[in-house]
């Protein structure tokens, strides 16, 4: 009986030790699938988000040689590696593509552009399918009210999926307002110097509480941005036991072409 009791105690301890969920880590893929939505990391802070009806680009500085044309382009701020008029033209259909960014970026673009007043980074919506809300994003390299984190909402047959692109930001108190949004996927910079580093990004994820985090804006020397090397595996390690999964993607595009 003593041996049986001991086995039971050990079994309970082992089960109890497994109650904290380790992050599920997806490595070495360019695409993360969120239901029927595909999220492709093109490189740096550039993503292509596709569902059955819409094609959305974020910060399209990095593009493939033959990119899809965009229904929507959302740009976080005016820096060249996020707001590139030449790259926008490659994916833009002027009568169709809707572009949303800050005034400093929009003034350099043409077509169906919508600026969100810096200092009043308010909601912008176009239909019942796609919505975007701009939040503040700032640090020592990015002035407050000049750049944005972008909450993208896609309505998939009545199911709303939420993707948050944090832009170029530091670890800021504004993140606390995002926890209530129940974000599905957080696209977050980890490169340090111009943005959060890996440790700060992990703390931000713990505050925002997404289901999945995808690191971005790091190891971008091939795109002409140096000094932001980082190991995304450290992000996954720090998130161990938080219930937040990590999708560590590889960029689809290996260099910027104009």
C-alpha positions as CSV (number, residue, x, y, z in Angstrom):
1,X,0.0,0.0,0.0
2,X,2.9,2.4,0.8
3,X,4.2,1.9,-2.7
4,X,0.8,2.5,-4.3
5,X,0.4,5.7,-2.2
6,X,3.9,6.8,-3.3
7,X,3.1,6.2,-7.0
8,X,-0.1,8.2,-6.6
9,X,1.7,11.1,-5.0
10,X,4.4,11.1,-7.7
11,X,1.7,11.0,-10.5
12,X,-0.2,13.9,-9.0
13,X,3.0,16.0,-8.8
14,X,3.9,15.2,-12.4
15,X,0.4,16.1,-13.6
16,X,0.4,19.3,-11.5
17,X,3.8,20.2,-13.0
18,X,2.2,20.0,-16.5
19,X,-0.6,22.4,-15.9
20,X,1.4,25.4,-17.2
21,X,1.2,25.3,-21.0
22,X,4.5,25.7,-22.8
23,X,4.3,27.8,-25.9
24,X,3.8,25.9,-29.2
25,X,6.6,27.1,-31.4
26,X,6.3,27.2,-35.2
27,X,9.7,27.6,-36.7
28,X,11.1,28.1,-40.3
29,X,7.8,28.9,-42.1
30,X,7.0,32.1,-43.8
31,X,3.2,31.8,-43.4
32,X,1.1,31.5,-40.2
33,X,-2.5,30.3,-40.7
34,X,-5.2,31.9,-38.5
35,X,-8.3,30.0,-39.5
36,X,-8.9,31.0,-43.2
37,X,-6.5,33.9,-42.9
38,X,-2.9,33.6,-44.0
39,X,-0.3,35.9,-42.5
40,X,2.9,35.9,-44.5
41,X,6.1,37.6,-43.2
42,X,7.7,39.2,-46.2
43,X,10.6,40.6,-44.1
44,X,11.4,43.4,-41.6
45,X,7.9,44.8,-40.6
46,X,6.2,43.9,-43.9
47,X,3.4,41.4,-43.9
48,X,0.8,40.2,-46.4
49,X,-2.5,39.2,-44.8
50,X,-5.0,37.4,-47.0
51,X,-8.5,35.9,-46.6
52,X,-11.1,34.8,-49.1
53,X,-12.0,38.4,-49.9
54,X,-9.2,40.8,-49.1
55,X,-5.5,41.3,-49.4
56,X,-3.9,43.5,-46.8
57,X,-0.3,44.7,-46.6
58,X,1.4,46.2,-43.5
59,X,4.4,48.5,-43.9
60,X,5.2,47.3,-47.4
61,X,8.9,48.1,-47.6
62,X,9.8,44.5,-48.4
63,X,7.9,42.9,-51.3
64,X,8.3,39.8,-53.5
65,X,9.3,40.3,-57.1
66,X,5.7,39.8,-58.3
67,X,3.5,40.9,-55.4
68,X,-0.3,40.6,-55.2
69,X,-2.2,43.8,-55.6
70,X,-3.7,45.2,-52.4
71,X,-7.2,46.0,-51.3
72,X,-5.8,47.7,-48.2
73,X,-2.4,49.0,-47.1
74,X,-1.9,49.9,-43.5
75,X,1.3,51.8,-42.7
76,X,2.5,52.5,-39.1
77,X,4.6,55.6,-39.7
78,X,6.6,57.7,-42.1
79,X,10.1,56.2,-41.8
80,X,11.5,55.0,-45.2
81,X,11.6,51.3,-44.1
82,X,7.8,51.4,-43.4
83,X,6.4,54.0,-45.7
84,X,7.9,53.6,-49.2
85,X,6.0,55.4,-52.0
86,X,7.9,53.3,-54.7
87,X,6.9,50.0,-53.0
88,X,3.3,51.1,-52.5
89,X,3.0,51.8,-56.2
90,X,3.8,48.2,-57.0
91,X,0.8,46.9,-55.0
92,X,-1.6,49.7,-55.5
93,X,-4.6,50.0,-57.7
94,X,-5.5,53.6,-57.4
95,X,-9.2,53.2,-57.9
96,X,-9.5,50.3,-55.4
97,X,-6.6,50.2,-52.9
98,X,-7.3,52.0,-49.6
99,X,-4.3,53.2,-47.8
100,X,-4.3,54.3,-44.1
101,X,-1.4,55.9,-42.3
102,X,-0.3,59.0,-40.4
103,X,-0.3,62.3,-42.1
104,X,3.5,62.4,-42.5
105,X,3.3,59.2,-44.6
106,X,0.1,59.9,-46.5
107,X,1.3,63.2,-47.8
108,X,3.9,61.4,-49.9
109,X,1.4,58.9,-51.4
110,X,-1.4,59.2,-54.0
111,X,-4.7,57.4,-54.6
112,X,-7.4,56.5,-52.0
113,X,-5.4,57.6,-48.9
114,X,-6.8,58.1,-45.4
115,X,-4.8,59.9,-42.7
116,X,-5.4,59.4,-39.0
117,X,-4.6,62.6,-37.2
118,X,-1.4,62.1,-35.1
119,X,-2.4,62.8,-31.6
120,X,-5.9,61.4,-32.3
121,X,-5.1,58.0,-33.6
122,X,-8.7,57.0,-33.8
123,X,-10.7,54.2,-35.4
124,X,-10.8,53.9,-39.2
125,X,-13.3,51.5,-40.7
126,X,-14.5,50.9,-44.3
127,X,-17.0,48.1,-44.2
128,X,-18.2,45.3,-42.1
129,X,-15.3,43.1,-43.3
130,X,-12.1,45.0,-42.5
131,X,-11.4,47.5,-39.8
132,X,-8.3,49.1,-38.5
133,X,-7.7,51.0,-35.3
134,X,-4.5,53.0,-34.6
135,X,-2.9,53.0,-31.2
136,X,0.1,54.9,-30.1
137,X,3.6,53.6,-30.8
138,X,6.7,55.5,-29.6
139,X,10.1,55.4,-28.0
140,X,13.4,57.4,-28.0
141,X,13.6,57.1,-31.8
142,X,9.9,57.6,-32.6
143,X,8.0,60.6,-31.4
144,X,4.7,60.1,-29.6
145,X,1.7,60.8,-31.8
146,X,3.8,60.4,-35.0
147,X,3.5,56.6,-35.3
148,X,1.0,53.8,-34.7
149,X,0.4,50.3,-33.7
150,X,-2.4,48.9,-35.9
151,X,-5.2,46.7,-34.7
152,X,-6.6,44.9,-37.8
153,X,-9.9,43.2,-37.5
154,X,-11.2,40.8,-40.1
155,X,-14.8,39.4,-40.0
156,X,-14.7,35.8,-41.2
157,X,-18.4,34.8,-41.6
158,X,-19.3,36.4,-38.3
159,X,-16.0,35.4,-36.5
160,X,-13.9,38.4,-35.9
161,X,-10.1,37.8,-36.0
162,X,-7.8,40.4,-34.5
163,X,-4.2,41.0,-35.6
164,X,-2.1,43.7,-33.9
165,X,0.9,45.1,-35.7
166,X,2.8,47.0,-33.0
167,X,4.8,49.2,-35.3
168,X,8.1,50.7,-34.2
169,X,7.6,51.1,-30.4
170,X,9.2,50.7,-27.0
171,X,7.7,49.0,-24.0
172,X,5.0,51.6,-23.3
173,X,2.1,51.9,-20.8
174,X,-0.4,52.2,-23.6
175,X,-0.2,48.4,-24.1
176,X,-2.4,47.9,-21.0
177,X,-5.4,49.1,-23.0
178,X,-5.0,46.3,-25.6
179,X,-5.5,43.4,-23.2
180,X,-9.3,43.8,-23.4
181,X,-9.2,43.4,-27.2
182,X,-8.4,39.6,-26.9
183,X,-6.0,39.7,-29.8
184,X,-5.4,36.6,-31.8
185,X,-2.0,37.4,-33.3
186,X,0.6,40.0,-32.1
187,X,3.2,41.1,-34.6
188,X,5.9,42.6,-32.4
189,X,9.4,44.1,-33.0
190,X,12.3,42.5,-31.1
191,X,15.4,44.0,-32.7
192,X,16.3,46.5,-30.0
193,X,17.9,50.0,-30.7
194,X,15.0,51.4,-32.8
195,X,12.3,49.2,-31.1
196,X,11.9,46.9,-28.1
197,X,14.4,44.2,-27.6
198,X,13.5,40.6,-27.1
199,X,13.0,40.8,-23.3
200,X,10.9,44.0,-23.6
201,X,8.8,42.4,-26.4
202,X,8.1,39.4,-24.1
203,X,7.0,41.7,-21.4
204,X,4.7,43.5,-23.9
205,X,3.2,40.2,-24.9
206,X,2.5,39.3,-21.3
207,X,0.6,42.7,-20.9
208,X,-1.3,42.4,-24.2
209,X,-2.1,38.7,-23.8
210,X,-2.4,37.6,-27.5
211,X,-2.9,33.9,-28.4
212,X,0.1,33.9,-30.7
213,X,3.1,36.2,-31.0
214,X,5.1,36.6,-34.2
215,X,8.4,38.5,-33.9
216,X,9.4,41.0,-36.6
217,X,11.8,44.0,-37.2
218,X,15.0,42.1,-36.5
219,X,18.0,40.6,-38.5
220,X,17.2,43.1,-41.3
221,X,20.7,43.8,-42.6
222,X,19.7,42.4,-46.0
223,X,17.1,45.2,-46.2
224,X,19.6,47.9,-45.4
225,X,18.7,48.2,-41.7
226,X,21.7,47.2,-39.5
227,X,22.2,46.9,-35.8
228,X,18.9,45.1,-35.0
229,X,20.1,41.5,-34.6
230,X,18.1,39.3,-32.2
231,X,17.4,35.7,-31.5
232,X,13.6,35.0,-31.6
233,X,14.0,31.7,-29.8
234,X,14.7,33.7,-26.6
235,X,11.2,35.3,-27.0
236,X,9.7,31.8,-27.0
237,X,11.7,30.8,-24.0
238,X,10.6,33.8,-21.9
239,X,7.0,33.1,-22.8
240,X,7.2,29.6,-21.5
241,X,4.3,28.9,-19.1
242,X,2.3,32.0,-20.2
243,X,-0.1,30.3,-22.6
244,X,1.1,32.5,-25.4
245,X,2.3,30.6,-28.4
246,X,5.2,31.7,-30.6
247,X,5.3,31.5,-34.4
248,X,8.9,32.2,-35.4
249,X,8.7,32.8,-39.2
250,X,11.4,33.1,-41.8
251,X,11.1,36.1,-44.2
252,X,9.7,35.2,-47.6
253,X,11.9,37.8,-49.3
254,X,15.6,37.9,-48.9
255,X,16.4,41.4,-50.2
256,X,14.7,44.7,-51.1
257,X,14.2,45.3,-54.8
258,X,13.1,48.5,-56.5
